[in-house]
Amino acid sequence: MSKYVSLYVHIPFCAAKCKYCDFLSFDGESYGIMLRYVDALCQEIRAYQPIVSDYIVRSVFIGGGTPSMLDEGLITNIMAFIRKSFKLEKDAEITIEANPGTLMHQKLIGYKAAGINRISIGLQSADDDMLKKLGRIHNFDQFVASYNSARRAGFDNINIDIMSGLPGQTIHTYVDTLSRVLDFAPEHISAYSLSVEPGTPLAEDEELLSTLPNEINDRRMYDITKQLLAAHGYYRYEFSNYAKSGYECKHNMVYWTGGEYIGLGLGSSSYFQGKRFNNIRDLNDYIEKMDAISEKFNQDISPELIYNEAVRNLRENITPIYIDSRIEEFMFLGLRMTCGVSREDFTERFNKDIYEVYGPVLNKYIGDGYMAMSNDRIYLTDKGIDVSNVILADFLLDR
């Protein structure tokens, strides 16, 4: 019987690193390093072939960094290795993240020809001054050109990322961004609130931090997002994600519903065959170890042994996922979706009713109006979403 898995492919390169970014990424790297990295990545993909014959891939997400730093030839090569090593579902969702400052029409044509059918464009704001403050390399006109090029290239499933709570942002400038995005009628909108992460340039820039919107205005932006997007036909299916009917991000749904996924590339995370693990995070070390694996393919060595060696060389922080952790994650992740979790699904996965495990917690929050139950689904209300961090902490199980 076939099992399902999704793939995350990490491209760690950027033209410039944004001031708020704490992702594993590098700016200013040469094309030669990118080429070597893609070669190494393809060897990692190839190494999985002998152990995934029973799996069907439902989604592929090429993220970063800025994957659109790579030209169409390199993306085509990555996709070719994925198809050789994995079985892709006929209508698999294949997404690439893109920055308008790196997205040329010829790339888009090549990406589409390689089988990519969804593109996620990082706009963040329609205010050019604000984009400069954040360290973004594009302006709004470049975004418009990139979006229109994507449509001309045949992309009919486009996400636009925007952010609220930015330095110097007002209610007016945020609504202007929302309105301009809605004029394009993308299939999906991800609307995130800025998080100031320790160690980022933003966290150390006192002048910028002093211009962050106050809590009242930040809250108003949050409420306006819900109201305006709903009025234009976008369904809020997760805390920060809105979609037209049928265009929910299949890949992210895998994360939120506890599905298996394999992370490929530098520093990527996986949940596969009952374990969580990460790949190593040193770029040169990753390339060297995958170069060594590449040589093994030219020798008389079984594919299974090559896979085992790749695993030993790449994986770290390997953690078996026991039943209590699986139950907790089912709740933490599932309750991020506005439809919540399924009581029937809980019983099928864990062979017990959800009330056996969480009866007092559910009764408390449902009684107080922070959660609700409709037919088979248990979910957070709007009131509950506002204090979700506190509520979700109560779904930790005593060890």
Protein Blocks (a to p, Z undefined) as FASTA:
>chain_A
ZZddddddddfbdfbdcfkbccdcdehiafklmmmmmmmmmmmmmmmmmmmmmpccfbdc
ddedjfklpcfklmmmmmmmmmmmpccdfklccdddddfklmcfklmmmmmmnopabdcd
dfkpacfklmmmnopabdfklmmmmmmmmmmnopabdcddddehiehiafklmmmmmmmm
mmnopabdcdddddddehiaklmmmklmmmgccfklmmmmmmmmmmmmmmnopacfbfkb
ccdehiacfklmmmmnopacddedehiacdeehiacdddfbfklmmmmmmmmmmmmmpcc
dfklmmmmmmmmmpghiacddfklmmmmmmmmmmmpmnlpafklmmmmnopafklmmmmm
mmmmmmnopaccehjbccddfklmmmmmmmmmmmpccZZ
